[in-house]
Amino acid sequence: MRNRMLRSVLVAAFSAVMAVGILVGLSESSGDVQADSAWPARVTSEMQPADSAWPAPQPIVPSFDGAGS
């Protein structure tokens, strides 16, 4: 009997919290202003370098100085 009463109280509290949250959420959403998501136009007269260029690989030249294994 005690568990049933505790469960009922918890369900009632959860329902009340959910109802208040929904009402607060609905009241706040009516005052939102839609943001401007347009990018500004950018005019450049000079040519921009490519940003994905890799440097040329350097050849690996073995050294014969006698050091090593």
ROLO-838134 format. One record per atom (N, C-alpha, C): residue number from 1; residue in one letter; atom name; z, y, x. Coordinates in pm, whole numbers, plus 32768, in hexadecimal, padded with zeros to 4 digits. Last residue first. Example, Ala and Ser with C-alpha at 12.3 -4.5 7.8 and 13.67 -1.06 7.14 Angstrom:
! ROLO-838134
2  S  N  82C4  7F1F  8505
2  S  CA  82CA  7F96  8557
2  S  C  8313  8003  850A
1  A  N  830C  7DC7  8527
1  A  CA  830C  7E3E  84CE
1  A  C  830C  7EB6  8528
! end
This chain:
! ROLO-838134
69  S  N  7131  8083  9D25
69  S  CA  7158  7FF7  9D37
69  S  C  70F4  7FB3  9D87
68  G  N  7136  81BF  9DD7
68  G  CA  7133  816D  9D5F
68  G  C  7157  80DC  9D7D
67  A  N  705D  8257  9EC4
67  A  CA  70DB  824E  9E7E
67  A  C  70CB  81F4  9E05
66  G  N  6F60  8274  9F2D
66  G  CA  6FB3  820B  9F63
66  G  C  7038  81FB  9F1D
65  D  N  6EB3  8322  9EB9
65  D  CA  6F08  835A  9F20
65  D  C  6F65  82F1  9F5B
64  F  N  6DD2  832F  9E04
64  F  CA  6DE5  82C5  9E66
64  F  C  6E3A  82F8  9ED9
63  S  N  6DC9  8369  9CA7
63  S  CA  6DE8  839D  9D2E
63  S  C  6E05  8326  9D89
62  P  N  6CCB  8371  9BB0
62  P  CA  6D37  832B  9BF5
62  P  C  6D4D  8364  9C80
61  V  N  6C98  845E  9ABE
61  V  CA  6C6A  8438  9B43
61  V  C  6CDD  83F1  9B89
60  I  N  6C2F  848C  9980
60  I  CA  6CA0  8456  99CE
60  I  C  6C69  8422  9A52
59  P  N  6BA3  85BB  9902
59  P  CA  6B93  8533  9937
59  P  C  6C0E  850B  9989
58  Q  N  6C1D  865D  97E2
58  Q  CA  6C0C  8661  9873
58  Q  C  6BFE  85D3  98A7
57  P  N  6B87  86B2  96A9
57  P  CA  6BDC  865A  96FA
57  P  C  6BB9  8664  978E
56  A  N  6B88  87FD  9627
56  A  CA  6B39  878D  965E
56  A  C  6B95  8736  96B3
55  P  N  6C6B  8849  9519
55  P  CA  6C34  8861  959F
55  P  C  6BE8  87E6  95D0
54  W  N  6C01  885F  93C4
54  W  CA  6C52  881D  942A
54  W  C  6C17  883D  94B3
53  A  N  6C10  8931  92A8
53  A  CA  6BCA  8909  9322
53  A  C  6C2C  88CB  9385
52  S  N  6C64  899A  91BB
52  S  CA  6C73  890A  91CE
52  S  C  6C29  88D9  9249
51  D  N  6C34  8A9F  9188
51  D  CA  6CBD  8A7E  91AF
51  D  C  6CCF  89E8  91C6
50  A  N  6B2C  8B69  91F5
50  A  CA  6B54  8AED  91B3
50  A  C  6BDF  8AC6  91E3
49  P  N  6B52  8CD0  91DD
49  P  CA  6B3A  8C54  9229
49  P  C  6B6A  8BDB  91DB
48  Q  N  6AAB  8DA7  90F8
48  Q  CA  6B28  8D68  9121
48  Q  C  6B09  8CE9  9170
47  M  N  69ED  8EC8  911C
47  M  CA  69EB  8E38  9110
47  M  C  6A6E  8DFE  9146
46  E  N  6A3C  8FF3  9063
46  E  CA  6A25  8FAA  90DF
46  E  C  6A2E  8F13  90C7
45  S  N  6A7B  9057  8F70
45  S  CA  69F4  9071  8F9F
45  S  C  69D7  9025  901F
44  T  N  6B22  8FDE  8E55
44  T  CA  6B21  8FEC  8EE7
44  T  C  6A91  8FFE  8F13
43  V  N  6BE6  8FFE  8D3E
43  V  CA  6B63  901D  8D75
43  V  C  6B71  902E  8E0B
42  R  N  6C7E  8F4F  8C4B
42  R  CA  6C8D  8F72  8CD8
42  R  C  6C02  8F85  8D12
41  A  N  6D1B  8F79  8B12
41  A  CA  6C9F  8F6B  8B5D
41  A  C  6CB5  8F9A  8BEC
40  P  N  6E4A  8EC6  8AC2
40  P  CA  6E01  8F42  8AD8
40  P  C  6D81  8F27  8B29
39  W  N  6E60  8DC2  89D1
39  W  CA  6E65  8DE9  8A5D
39  W  C  6E18  8E6C  8A6E
38  A  N  6F24  8DB1  88AA
38  A  CA  6EA2  8DCB  88E8
38  A  C  6EB6  8DF6  8979
37  S  N  7002  8D8C  880D
37  S  CA  6FE8  8D29  8875
37  S  C  6F60  8D3D  88B7
36  D  N  7102  8E35  8785
36  D  CA  7077  8E48  87AD
36  D  C  705B  8DEB  8821
35  A  N  71D6  8D8B  8699
35  A  CA  71BC  8DC6  871C
35  A  C  7127  8DD3  8734
34  Q  N  7244  8DDF  855A
34  Q  CA  71ED  8D8B  85A9
34  Q  C  71CA  8DD3  862A
33  V  N  7396  8E0A  8518
33  V  CA  7317  8E4D  8529
33  V  C  72C1  8DF5  8582
32  D  N  7482  8D99  8427
32  D  CA  743D  8D87  84A7
32  D  C  73B7  8DD0  84A6
31  G  N  7505  8D9D  8338
31  G  CA  7501  8E19  8383
31  G  C  74B9  8E0E  8407
30  S  N  7506  8C9B  82D7
30  S  CA  74B8  8D00  828D
30  S  C  74AD  8D82  82D9
29  S  N  75B2  8C03  836E
29  S  CA  7523  8BF6  8386
29  S  C  74D1  8C5E  833D
28  E  N  76B4  8C2D  8314
28  E  CA  768B  8C6C  8390
28  E  C  75F5  8C67  83A3
27  S  N  76C2  8B95  822B
27  S  CA  76D5  8C25  8220
27  S  C  76A8  8C6C  82A0
26  L  N  769C  8A91  828A
26  L  CA  7639  8ACC  8231
26  L  C  7648  8B63  8227
25  G  N  7786  8A6F  8322
25  G  CA  7702  8A67  8360
25  G  C  7696  8AA6  830B
24  V  N  7849  8A7F  825E
24  V  CA  7847  8AE4  82C7
24  V  C  77BE  8AE5  830A
23  L  N  7807  899A  81C8
23  L  CA  7803  8A1F  818A
23  L  C  77FF  8A8E  81F1
22  I  N  782F  88D0  8286
22  I  CA  77AB  88E4  824B
22  I  C  77A0  896F  820D
21  G  N  7941  88EC  82BA
21  G  CA  78DE  88FC  8325
21  G  C  7853  8915  82EF
20  V  N  79AF  88B1  81BF
20  V  CA  79C3  8937  81F8
20  V  C  795C  8950  8266
19  A  N  795F  87A5  81AB
19  A  CA  7934  8806  8147
19  A  C  7940  8894  817D
18  M  N  79E5  872E  8286
18  M  CA  7953  872C  827F
18  M  C  791E  8795  821D
17  V  N  7AEF  8758  8239
17  V  CA  7ABD  8794  82B6
17  V  C  7A24  879A  82B4
16  A  N  7AF7  86BC  8150
16  A  CA  7B11  874C  8149
16  A  C  7ADB  8793  81C5
15  S  N  7AC6  85BE  81B8
15  S  CA  7A69  85F8  8158
15  S  C  7A7B  868F  814E
14  F  N  7BAB  859C  8256
14  F  CA  7B26  859C  8293
14  F  C  7ABF  85DD  8237
13  A  N  7C70  859E  818E
13  A  CA  7C71  8605  81F7
13  A  C  7BE7  860E  8239
12  A  N  7C26  84BA  80FB
12  A  CA  7C2A  853C  80BA
12  A  C  7C26  85AD  8121
11  V  N  7C44  83F4  81BF
11  V  CA  7BC0  840B  8182
11  V  C  7BBD  8493  813F
10  L  N  7D58  8407  81ED
10  L  CA  7CFA  8422  8259
10  L  C  7C6E  843E  8222
9  V  N  7DBD  83BD  80F2
9  V  CA  7DDB  8442  8126
9  V  C  7D78  8466  8195
8  S  N  7D5E  82B7  80E3
8  S  CA  7D34  8319  8080
8  S  C  7D4C  83A8  80B1
7  R  N  7DE7  8242  81B9
7  R  CA  7D55  8245  81BA
7  R  C  7D21  82AE  8157
6  L  N  7EED  8258  815A
6  L  CA  7EC7  829C  81D6
6  L  C  7E2E  82AA  81DD
5  M  N  7EDC  81AE  807D
5  M  CA  7EFB  823C  8069
5  M  C  7ED3  828D  80E4
4  R  N  7EA9  80BD  80F8
4  R  CA  7E48  80F1  8098
4  R  C  7E5F  8186  8082
3  N  N  7F91  8099  818D
3  N  CA  7F10  80A9  81D1
3  N  C  7EA7  80E4  8175
2  R  N  804D  8077  80C2
2  R  CA  805A  80EA  8119
2  R  C  7FD6  8104  8163
1  M  N  8000  7F89  8053
1  M  CA  8000  8000  8000
1  M  C  8000  807D  8057
! end
